[in-house]
């Protein structure tokens, strides 16, 4: 017996089962059999003030992106590694402090010497003043003693200032982070002699970030602080608040800068984003959440829940997009429930079961 002959009874059985199922389906439908309703989540269509939008490219930037320089000279003995997270005031580099300690010791010795000289001049002036009170010395000698005492006092003050500076230089041999963030670049290497003002590290504040984008001056009349706009990067979409619109345009590009608020951890510094900005005055329109849109064959649809709890497919035209809301024309009325979760698997007229009502912003 060949293989085809051996498997023929199995194929015949499967074919018979398929024919029986196909014949039974109309019978089940006639007897009132129905598939379980689709479980969906819905939101309520709203009447909103919306405006046409234009996409503008922007970038996530840090409010503090600094090249940290040394404030003293010396040999670099240690550097934080690239990628290290540091707190404000934490040591991120060290300069060899040996010569700086010597400077402190010399400054302390100079202060002690001048302090002794000042005490001597002060006591000498007191003796001359006693003699002058008895008319036992000349006025010239008294004036000379006062001048010498004052000079000693000024020299001591200068020496104390030099000591403070020497101690400050010793403290600055440990370079500390001016703000919390991450080390992103080493600009010097251990063992190098670092001069005053030479860059050693690049430190980026990864906690305080914003989105910066250029916008045409013509759009400025439609953008205001506090406005929420949609921001996208790849498959990620979020809403952000406009923090400020810089009221100065570039004379060449005719562009202004717009800054958006960003919470810590929402984006990485340097991420390119697309921002939807209003390009005209807002108009009143029926709006649905973006998640309610279903695109098929180049057309946009919205499924709304009918009175008999079935899915009604409605073709819509989009007239505005603001944040997570889409303005649509015809077919959808304010107050109607539109399906935002589970619409991709629906067919027109299919029964639905509402498991949750989403309150979109």
Secondary structure as the mmCIF struct_conf table of DSSP 4:
data_model
#
loop_
_struct_conf.conf_type_id
_struct_conf.id
_struct_conf.beg_label_comp_id
_struct_conf.beg_label_asym_id
_struct_conf.beg_label_seq_id
_struct_conf.end_label_comp_id
_struct_conf.end_label_asym_id
_struct_conf.end_label_seq_id
HELX_RH_AL_P HELX_RH_AL_P1 UNK A 3 UNK A 30
TURN_TY1_P TURN_TY1_P1 UNK A 31 UNK A 32
HELX_LH_PP_P HELX_LH_PP_P1 UNK A 35 UNK A 37
STRN STRN1 UNK A 38 UNK A 44
STRN STRN2 UNK A 46 UNK A 50
STRN STRN3 UNK A 53 UNK A 62
BEND BEND1 UNK A 63 UNK A 63
STRN STRN4 UNK A 65 UNK A 69
BEND BEND2 UNK A 71 UNK A 72
STRN STRN5 UNK A 74 UNK A 79
HELX_LH_PP_P HELX_LH_PP_P2 UNK A 80 UNK A 81
TURN_TY1_P TURN_TY1_P2 UNK A 82 UNK A 83
STRN STRN6 UNK A 85 UNK A 86
TURN_TY1_P TURN_TY1_P3 UNK A 88 UNK A 89
STRN STRN7 UNK A 91 UNK A 95
HELX_RH_AL_P HELX_RH_AL_P2 UNK A 98 UNK A 133
TURN_TY1_P TURN_TY1_P4 UNK A 134 UNK A 135
BEND BEND3 UNK A 137 UNK A 137
HELX_RH_AL_P HELX_RH_AL_P3 UNK A 139 UNK A 171
TURN_TY1_P TURN_TY1_P5 UNK A 172 UNK A 173
STRN STRN8 UNK A 174 UNK A 176
BEND BEND4 UNK A 178 UNK A 180
STRN STRN9 UNK A 181 UNK A 186
BEND BEND5 UNK A 188 UNK A 188
TURN_TY1_P TURN_TY1_P6 UNK A 190 UNK A 191
HELX_LH_PP_P HELX_LH_PP_P3 UNK A 192 UNK A 192
STRN STRN10 UNK A 193 UNK A 194
HELX_LH_PP_P HELX_LH_PP_P4 UNK A 195 UNK A 195
TURN_TY1_P TURN_TY1_P7 UNK A 196 UNK A 197
STRN STRN11 UNK A 199 UNK A 204
BEND BEND6 UNK A 206 UNK A 208
STRN STRN12 UNK A 209 UNK A 216
HELX_RH_3T_P HELX_RH_3T_P1 UNK A 217 UNK A 222
TURN_TY1_P TURN_TY1_P8 UNK A 225 UNK A 226
STRN STRN13 UNK A 228 UNK A 233
TURN_TY1_P TURN_TY1_P9 UNK A 234 UNK A 235
STRN STRN14 UNK A 236 UNK A 245
BEND BEND7 UNK A 247 UNK A 247
TURN_TY1_P TURN_TY1_P10 UNK A 251 UNK A 253
STRN STRN15 UNK A 255 UNK A 261
TURN_TY1_P TURN_TY1_P11 UNK A 264 UNK A 265
BEND BEND8 UNK A 266 UNK A 267
TURN_TY1_P TURN_TY1_P12 UNK A 269 UNK A 270
STRN STRN16 UNK A 272 UNK A 278
BEND BEND9 UNK A 280 UNK A 280
STRN STRN17 UNK A 283 UNK A 289
HELX_RH_3T_P HELX_RH_3T_P2 UNK A 290 UNK A 292
STRN STRN18 UNK A 293 UNK A 296
TURN_TY1_P TURN_TY1_P13 UNK A 297 UNK A 298
STRN STRN19 UNK A 299 UNK A 305
TURN_TY1_P TURN_TY1_P14 UNK A 307 UNK A 308
BEND BEND10 UNK A 309 UNK A 309
STRN STRN20 UNK A 310 UNK A 310
STRN STRN21 UNK A 311 UNK A 315
STRN STRN22 UNK A 317 UNK A 322
TURN_TY1_P TURN_TY1_P15 UNK A 323 UNK A 324
STRN STRN23 UNK A 325 UNK A 329
BEND BEND11 UNK A 330 UNK A 331
TURN_TY1_P TURN_TY1_P16 UNK A 334 UNK A 335
STRN STRN24 UNK A 337 UNK A 341
BEND BEND12 UNK A 342 UNK A 342
HELX_RH_3T_P HELX_RH_3T_P3 UNK A 343 UNK A 345
TURN_TY1_P TURN_TY1_P17 UNK A 348 UNK A 349
STRN STRN25 UNK A 351 UNK A 351
STRN STRN26 UNK A 352 UNK A 357
#
